Amino acid sequence: MHEQIKEMTPEIMQGIYTNEKLRNAVAFAHACHSSFATGNQFRYRKALGWPISYKVTDEQIQEAKTEKERAKKELLTRLGNKLVFVGMGMEYDTRYEGDPCNHRIRTEIINSQGTCYFIEVGRGRGDEMRVDHSINRTLQDRMKDGTEHQSIFHNWRGLERTCNPPKYTKQNIINLVNNAFECKFTEMVVDYYNLTTEDYKSISPK
């Protein structure tokens, strides 16, 4: 099926208030230009989708960005002390109870002693969990002028070389974080459309 490009009507635009995927597509619309043979002139901005993409105006882009910022602020007010991961990979349908439903997720964490960590996990072979990065950010900041010492704060607790990895579930991720970083999280959230790791740090309950 070929891509269809349609005008973003006011009626369709209302969907940004209930459809986060559409909202972000409008907020991060791409510029489309004519061919190099005809001067590579700007033509319009396009909200990417499949099989339908939409031509959007600067005003519609700004409206979507405003709604995204509102949704982010509203989400931040109700997260509390949950372990919040940001989805960095592609989403997929639930395969089993507790499935994070994203191929790659990451977060910044502050434990009860005030130490900051970064961890990125994802879906490995089959149902296995893989750990892509495990970094002691506090130690990294203290040693930022000594790059030769990266091995000290990278692959913290050897998580990136874990043998016999557990199943990729939210509870197993919580257990991993609590054990490796001395945290006490009981709930986990994966957000794909509203947050970045710069927006939020998961602060462990005392």
Secondary structure as GFF3:
##gff-version 3
##sequence-region A 1 206
A	DSSP	beta_strand	4	7	.	.	.	ID=ss1
A	DSSP	alpha_helix	10	13	.	.	.	ID=ss2
A	DSSP	three_ten_helix	14	17	.	.	.	ID=ss3
A	DSSP	alpha_helix	20	27	.	.	.	ID=ss4
A	DSSP	beta_strand	30	33	.	.	.	ID=ss5
A	DSSP	three_ten_helix	36	38	.	.	.	ID=ss6
A	DSSP	beta_strand	42	47	.	.	.	ID=ss7
A	DSSP	beta_strand	52	56	.	.	.	ID=ss8
A	DSSP	alpha_helix	58	76	.	.	.	ID=ss9
A	DSSP	beta_strand	83	87	.	.	.	ID=ss10
A	DSSP	beta_strand	104	110	.	.	.	ID=ss11
A	DSSP	beta_strand	116	123	.	.	.	ID=ss12
A	DSSP	beta_strand	129	136	.	.	.	ID=ss13
A	DSSP	alpha_helix	137	142	.	.	.	ID=ss14
A	DSSP	three_ten_helix	147	149	.	.	.	ID=ss15
A	DSSP	alpha_helix	150	153	.	.	.	ID=ss16
A	DSSP	three_ten_helix	156	161	.	.	.	ID=ss17
A	DSSP	alpha_helix	170	181	.	.	.	ID=ss18
A	DSSP	beta_strand	188	191	.	.	.	ID=ss19
A	DSSP	beta_strand	202	203	.	.	.	ID=ss20
###
